[in-house]
Amino acid sequence: MDLINYNPFGGGGLSDDYVFVNPSGGVCRTFDTRKPLIDRGDAKSFGMWVFGDFSYNALEYWFYLAGSTNSIVPVDTIDWAGWELKTIPVSAVPGNTDFNFHSIVIRQTSEGEKTGTMWFDEASIFTITGIEKNPESDNISELTIYPNPFSASDNIVFTLKESAEISLTIVSITGISIESLASGVYAPGEYKFTWTPGSQVGSGIYLIRLEVRKPGFFMPRIITKRCILIR
């Protein structure tokens, strides 16, 4: 199972075909053998992109606490079709130490469909903000964008407190990748990038998406802020 080899803005992905044989109570579990560690102190939310099949079954994320104790966290009823970002607060997972993600589960409900196909992508830890202040984290300072709204160029500033692999991209509000501004391993320090949209980019709301992967951790932290382009 590979959850971070694809994004919902183009390409393939992880699929899960399921068939339930009883009226209710079935469980379809997709297990990640890597059991990636989630840093509770750094994470604000955990989740992934999920392509729903309108089945009205239940979506769950399963975690290991202290290496072996299973914790089941309900996520949502699958009452949508298409890609949606499905997150849970880290506080929904019991305990006060780091923990491991190990499974995506589709749980059959009495009103749910018996067969279907789901797609999943980019299991990650997230901090999602609007234009409000972004709380401090362990390895990155506040992500600042200015001016906002803007008409020509937008400045994006952040400070890394330790070396990290980053990816900085611009995404439309409908999930289409617009432009990549930075990618690679960066040393500690302050960084400033400027986005100057081409003439083909129209007025509207866009997402500044910063992905930061800490050394030794499989899952990245993703910070997203909205900016408004006015032509």
C-alpha positions, 0 to 999 in steps of 0.5 A: 500500500502506497499512500504518497505516490499520487495526488488528486490533481492528476494521475493514478492512485490507491484503489480499494474494491470491496464486497460485503456478503452480509446485510451489515457489519462487514469491514474492509481494511487496507493495511499499511505495513510501514505503520508510519509514525505521527508526531503528536506534538507537530500534527494538528490534523491527520487525514488524506484525500478520499474519492467517495463512492456515495455508498453510505458506508462508514470511513475509519482510520485505525492507529496503533498506540504504544506499538500494539494497542489499536485505536479506531477513529470514525471519520465520516459517512461516505455520502459524497462522490469525488475527491474530498480531503478527510481529516480528523483532529489529532486529539481524536486519537487517545493518549499523549504520545506519538502514534502509528497509522496503520489502516484505512477501513470501510465499515458496512452500515445497514443502509450502505451499499454492499459493493464499491470502489474507493480511492485514497491519496496523500496520508499526511498531517495538516494545518489548514488555515485561511488568512488568519495567523497560523500557530507555531509548530516544532519545525516551521514558523508562521507561513506569511503571504502578502499582499492579500488580495493581490493583482500582480505578485504575491510574496510567500515567507516562512522560516525553517527551524531545522533542515527539511524537505519542502514542496511549495505549490499553488493550487486552484480552489477546485484542486488543479495544480497551477505552479510549483515554486520550490521543491527539495531539501532546505537548510534552516533559515528564512525563505521568501518566494514570489508567485507571479501568475501568468496571464492564463491564470484568472481572478479567483481564490488560490491555495498556497500549499507548503509541504514540510517533511521532517527528517526521520518522519514518513508523513509530511506536515501540510500548511495551506493558506488562501490568497485572492488574485484580482486582475 
